[in-house]
Amino acid sequence: MNYISIDYWTRKSGLAYSVEGFCFAWKTVSTTDILNIVPKWATERKAEAIIVGMPYNIDGSMSKHGKRVGGFIKKLETVTTLPVMIHDERLSTSEALLGFDEYGVNGDVDAEAARLILIDFLNKK
């Protein structure tokens, strides 16, 4: 199955996709444009579901930003017929930054965080 994933933030959001179990960071887009971009992009990628990272607090409770993500998911469900699933994304941005730092590269942190969310989702599926 092919999936797309979203690392949602208030100003910009990272996007990633999978093809036959391989995950790729795509890009970061303005959050104001995301509801226009995702439905068409999901069709192009032949996605069967959309995975949205849910930013829980370290203790597992719902974060303040998590409530915003929940509102975004409700809007997303009005513009696509694909199933929308949430996946715990605690520390995905930190993990992306550490990976770039470890290898001494610059990259699209938000898209990489979306890729890491998708990898974790597939590994736990």
C-alpha positions as CSV (number, residue, x, y, z in Angstrom):
1,M,0.0,0.0,0.0
2,N,1.1,3.6,-0.7
3,Y,0.7,6.3,1.9
4,I,1.3,9.9,2.3
5,S,2.2,11.6,5.6
6,I,1.9,15.1,7.0
7,D,4.0,16.7,9.8
8,Y,1.5,19.5,10.4
9,W,2.5,22.9,11.9
10,T,0.9,26.3,12.0
11,R,3.0,28.0,9.3
12,K,4.5,25.1,7.3
13,S,4.0,21.4,7.1
14,G,6.3,18.6,5.9
15,L,5.1,16.0,3.4
16,A,6.3,12.5,2.7
17,Y,5.2,9.4,0.8
18,S,5.7,5.7,0.5
19,V,5.9,3.4,-2.4
20,E,5.8,-0.3,-1.8
21,G,7.2,0.2,1.8
22,F,10.0,2.7,0.8
23,C,9.6,6.1,2.3
24,F,10.6,9.4,0.8
25,A,10.6,13.0,2.1
26,W,8.9,15.2,-0.5
27,K,8.9,18.8,0.6
28,T,7.6,21.4,3.0
29,V,4.6,23.5,2.0
30,S,2.8,26.5,3.5
31,T,0.1,25.3,5.8
32,T,-2.3,27.7,4.3
33,D,-2.0,25.7,1.0
34,I,-2.0,22.2,2.3
35,L,-5.7,21.5,1.9
36,N,-5.4,22.4,-1.8
37,I,-2.2,20.4,-2.3
38,V,-2.9,17.1,-0.5
39,P,-5.9,15.7,-2.3
40,K,-4.3,16.1,-5.8
41,W,-0.9,14.9,-4.6
42,A,-2.4,11.9,-2.9
43,T,-4.1,10.9,-6.1
44,E,-0.8,11.4,-8.1
45,R,1.0,9.2,-5.5
46,K,-1.8,6.6,-5.6
47,A,-2.1,6.9,-1.9
48,E,-4.5,4.6,-0.1
49,A,-4.5,6.6,3.2
50,I,-3.1,9.7,4.8
51,I,-1.1,9.5,8.0
52,V,-1.0,12.7,10.1
53,G,1.6,13.0,12.9
54,M,0.0,13.7,16.3
55,P,2.3,15.6,18.6
56,Y,1.6,14.1,22.0
57,N,3.5,15.3,25.0
58,I,6.3,13.2,26.3
59,D,4.0,11.7,29.0
60,G,1.5,10.7,26.3
61,S,-1.1,13.4,27.1
62,M,-2.5,15.6,24.3
63,S,-0.4,18.6,23.5
64,K,-1.8,22.1,22.9
65,H,-0.6,21.7,19.3
66,G,-2.3,18.3,19.1
67,K,-5.7,20.0,19.4
68,R,-4.8,22.2,16.4
69,V,-3.8,19.0,14.5
70,G,-7.2,17.5,15.4
71,G,-8.9,20.5,13.9
72,F,-6.8,20.2,10.8
73,I,-7.7,16.6,10.4
74,K,-11.4,17.4,10.5
75,K,-10.9,19.9,7.6
76,L,-8.7,17.4,5.7
77,E,-11.5,14.8,5.9
78,T,-13.8,17.3,4.1
79,V,-11.5,17.5,1.0
80,T,-10.5,13.9,0.6
81,T,-12.2,10.5,0.6
82,L,-9.1,8.7,1.7
83,P,-8.9,7.4,5.3
84,V,-7.0,9.8,7.5
85,M,-5.1,8.1,10.4
86,I,-3.1,9.6,13.2
87,H,0.3,8.4,14.3
88,D,2.3,9.4,17.3
89,E,5.0,11.8,16.2
90,R,6.7,12.7,19.5
91,L,10.3,13.9,18.8
92,S,10.1,13.3,15.0
93,T,11.5,16.8,14.3
94,S,14.3,16.4,16.9
95,E,15.1,13.0,15.3
96,A,15.3,14.6,11.9
97,L,17.6,17.4,13.2
98,L,19.8,14.9,14.9
99,G,20.1,12.8,11.7
100,F,21.1,15.8,9.6
101,D,23.6,16.9,12.3
102,E,25.1,13.4,12.6
103,Y,25.8,13.3,8.8
104,G,26.7,17.0,8.5
105,V,24.0,17.7,5.9
106,N,21.4,20.4,5.6
107,G,17.9,19.3,4.5
108,D,14.2,19.8,4.7
109,V,13.6,19.1,8.4
110,D,9.8,19.1,8.2
111,A,9.7,16.8,5.2
112,E,12.2,14.5,6.9
113,A,10.1,14.5,10.0
114,A,7.1,13.5,7.9
115,R,9.2,10.6,6.4
116,L,10.2,9.5,9.9
117,I,6.5,9.5,11.0
118,L,5.7,7.3,8.0
119,I,8.5,4.9,8.6
120,D,7.4,4.5,12.2
121,F,3.8,4.0,11.1
122,L,4.8,1.3,8.6
123,N,7.1,-0.5,11.1
124,K,4.3,-0.7,13.7
125,K,1.6,-1.7,11.2
